[in-house]
């Protein structure tokens, strides 16, 4: 790939300067290390979103980081959970030259870590995440980190913060649900060839390229999924893991799996086109904006809301969501509760059933207000 600085005038285009690919170690004065790339991904997990359609890294990412390497060579660089409850092993290398100096092939090391993580129990995953959260926020006192971990995992799996730990443990099944993500600025041909072969043989592995460029005094970051390439997404068979179906529990009740997030929505007063959303919280965000555009008074919003996020309970594990200047709302709640909030808003606007249609990842459809 080549990138150029494009200069425009009122009636012409011209190419001014070519972007030069550089190495990560050239960026920082001390030389960028793998741990610097780890930190970049921890702070911006949206860089590894499967889809290229997220318009902002601030939108809810596909991945929730649950662990970061402490002991070099004995555990993966990063461990994450995606929104389908897959355990994702993430291995990071700066440049292709790093691969040449390795004793063990990049992809084989990741496979070894994935094989080891397959033995983890849901209980161990929750404990691992709790320890990671405690290390991240060591200054916080009097926090039940296991409870915090359960809450964040449930929220990540489609906003179901109200799901119990027993239900969550039913969803987390690393033995059956794993992925491997490799991340580097560039790859040796034998690595991409091996990963393509593994993909063809139903090993869920992906190669992401994060490559820095320099244009004059500015630096930009290229993000690309090399394997499998995005243009093949429409032709690849879609697998639906067991966790995306309704489960029956020994208690004799059923629960809709919270890993079935909202995927797209359609407005009755629009042009009929589908708008992609990244879960129920994102749907609530767009729905609230739409209701306000249709002149719903802020006083009629059915959820807690304030002009300043500092007015919310600081002890809550769920941060308020900014809708616009001087308006923050409480987004805490299960998928059912968020759908209810959407229904109330449009019912207050006297909209008929089906004004808002929402389709989930598993194919379930909701017509709101109901």
N, C-alpha and C positions, 0 to 999 in steps of 0.2 A: 504494500500500500504506500502511496505517495500523497503527501499533503502539501498544499500551497496556500500562501496568503493571497486572498483574492481582493483586489482593489476595485472599487466601483466609483463611477461618476454618474451624472444624470443620464447619459446616453451611451456609456461604454463600460466594458469590463477589461481588466488587465491582471496578469499574474505578476505579483511583485517579488515574492520571496518563497523559496522552498523550505518546508519544515524539515529539520534534520533530526533523525532518530538519535537519541543519546542513551547512555547506560544509566541505570539508577544510581550506581556508585559515583557518577559525576555530578549528581544533583546536590547532595548535602556536603558540607565542608569536611565532615568526618568520613564521608563515603557511606552511602545508603547501604544498610545491612538488611538481611531477610527480616529481622525483627521490626524494621521500619515499615516494610511492606505489610507485615502482620498487623501492625498498628493501624495502617491506612485502611485495611479491610475491616478490622474490628470497628473502626469509627464510621466506615462507609460500606456496610455489607451489601448495599444495593449494587455495588460494582459487579457482584456475582449473580445478579438476577438472571434467571433463565431467559426471560423476555427482554427484548430491546426497546419495549414501548413505554417504560416508566419515564415520565418527563422530568422527574426530579429525584435525586438521591434521598430527599427528605420524605418521600412517600414511603409507605410501609414496605420494607424489603422482603424478599422471599425467605431469607435466612435469618435465624436467630443464633448468634454465636453463644455457645454454652461452655467452651473451654479453650484455653490457650496453652501452648506448650510450655512446660516448666523444666523438663529434663530433656536435653538435646539428644535426639536419636532414638528415644524410647517411646515417644508419643507423637501424634500428628501435630503439625503447626497449629491448626485450628480445628475445632469440632463444632458442628452446627446442626440445627434442626430446621428443615424447610416446612412449608405450610401444609404439606401432605404427611407430616410426621416422619419423613425419611431422615435417618442419621447421615450427615454429610461430612466426610473426611476431606479436609482441605490441606493440600501441600503446596508450598510456595517456594519459588526460586527466582532470584533476580534476573539472571540472564542465561543464555544458552551455555556460556563458558562455565558457569557454575556446575552444569550437568556433566561437563567433560571431566571435572575434577572430583566427581563423586565416586565412591566405592560401590554404591548400589544404585541401580537405575531408578530415576525419578518415579516412574509409574509403578515399578515393583515395590518400592518402599511404601507408596500410598496403598497398594493392595494389601501389603502385610499389616498396615495399621487398620485397614477396613476389616480384615479377617480377625484381628484381635478385638476390635470394638464390637464385632458381631456377638461376642460372648457377654456383653454388658446386659444387665437387667434394667427395666424401667426405673427401679428404685435407685440403682447406681447412677443412671443418667441424671435423675433429679438431684442426687447428692453432689454429683460433679458440678452441675450448674450452680447449685447453692454455694459451693466453695469458690467458684469463679466470681459470682456476684459479690461475695464477701471480700475477695481480694480487690475487686474493682472499686468498692466503696468502703474501704477500711476505716474511714473516719466516722461512719455511721454506727451508732450504738443502739442497743435494745431492739435489734431487728431479728425477726425469725427468718433466717435466710432460706430455709427449706420452704417455708410458706411463701416467701417472695418468689422463689424459683418456680413453684407450682403455679402461682398466679400469672407470671410472665409467660410460661409455657402455654397455659390455657388461653391467654389473650392472643398469643401468636397463632395458635391453631384456630383462627377464625373468630377471635374475640370472646370465646366462651370462658370468661373468668370465673363463672359460677360453677363450672364442672368440678367434681370432687377429685381428690388425688387417686382414688380407686379407678375412676373413669379414665383419668389421664394415663394411668399405668396400662390400661387396656389398649390405648392408642399407640403408645411407644413400643415398637417391636423391632429392635435393631437386627434381630436374626433374619427378618424377612424384608426389611426396608432400609436400604443403604444406597448411598451415592458416593462417588469420588470426584472431587474437583481439583484439577491441577492448575496452578497459576504461575505464569512467567512472562517476562518481556519478549522472549522468543524461545523456540523449541528446536532441538535437533530433529532431523527428519525421522530417525528411527523411533523417537518418542511418539510423534504424532501418528506414525504408521502403526505402532503397537496399540495405541489408544483407539484408533479407528477399527483395528481388528477386534479388540475387546468389545467395542460397541456393537459390532456386527454379531458377536456371540453373546449378546444380552447381558454384558457387564455394564452397569450404569456409570460410565466414566465420562468426564467432560474436560476439555482443555480451554482455559480462558487466557487471553493475551492482554496484559496491561503494559503498554509501552509508552515511555515518555518521549515527547518531541520538543524541539526548541525552534521558535520563530522569532528572530530578533532577541528581545529581552524577555519574551513571554514563553511560558512552558505550558504544554497541553498534554493530556493523557488519553491515549487511544485505548478503548476497551472493546474487545471482540471475542466472541465465542467461536473458536476454531473447529472444535469437535464436540458434538455433531454440529455442522454449520446450520445457522438459523433457517436458511432457505430450504432445508429438508424437513423442517418441523411439520409442515402440512402433510408430508408423505410418510411420516413415521407412525407406526401403530401406537395408539394411546393405551397405556395400561392403567387400570384403576386398582390400587392396592386394596386389600381387605379392609383397611382402616377407613376407606372412603364409603363404606356401606353402613347400613344400620346394624348395630350390634345388639344382641340380646345378652343381658347380664343374668347372673345366677339369682339375683334378687327378684327376677320375674318381670323386669321393666325393660323398656328400650329407650335408647337415647340416640338422637341424630348426631353422627360423628362431627365434632367441631372442626375437623380438618376439611370441611366442605365449604370453602369461602365463597362469597359473592364474586362473580367473575365479570359480569357485564350488566348494564342497565339500559333501558329505553324509556324515553318520555313520550307520552301520548300526544303532547303538543309540539313535538319535534318533527324531524324529517324521517323518523323511523330507523335511523342508524343506531347501532349499538355502541355504547361507551364502555370501554374497558375499566374495570375497577379492581383494586388489589385488596379484596376482603370486605367485610361488613363495616368496618370503621371508615374505610374510604367511601363506601356507599352512603354512610351517614353524613360524611363531610359534604359530598356533592348534593345530597338531598336537602341538607340544611341551607346550603347556598341557594339552591333552586327555590325553596320555600320563601326565603327572604326576598329573592328577586320578584316573586309573585305577591309581594307586599304582606307577608305574614309578619306581624309585629314581634319584636324580640321578646316582649312580655308573654307572648303566646307559645314560645318555644317550650316543649314538654320536658326537656332535660335541664339540669342545673346549668346556669350560665352566669358569667360575670364579665365585667369590662377589663379586669386585670387577672392574670393567671395566679397572682399571689393571693387572691381572695379564696382560692380553693384550699381544701384541707391538705397541708404539706405532708402529712403522714401517709396519704394515699399512694399506693403503688402505681396508679394509673394517672399519667399527666393529662391535663386538659388539652383540648385541641383548638387551635386558633382558626376561626372561620373568616374573620376580617379584622381590621383595626378595631380595638376596644370591644371585641367579642370573642370570648373563649367558652367552650362548652365541655361538659363532662361526657366523655366517650366510654366510660366504664359500663360494662354489661355484657350479657350473653348475646348470641346472634338473635335469639327470639326477642330479647329486650330491645335491641337496636332496630329490628324490624317494626316493633310496636311503636317506637318513637317516630319512625318514618311515617307509619300509618296515621298517627295522631296529627302530625304536622299537616298532611294533605287532607285529612278529614276536616281540620280546622279551616282549610281553604275551600271547603265544599267540593272537593274533587271526587269524581266517581271511581269505583274500583277499577284498577288497571291503568290509572293515570301514570303510575310508575310500575314498570315490569323489571324484575330482577332475576337473572339466571345464575345459578351456582355452578361450581366446577364439575359437580357430579351430574348436572343436567336438571336439577330441581328448579322449578319456576315459581315465583311469587308475584302476585298482582296486588299492588298497594294503592290506596288504602284498602284493607280487607274488611 
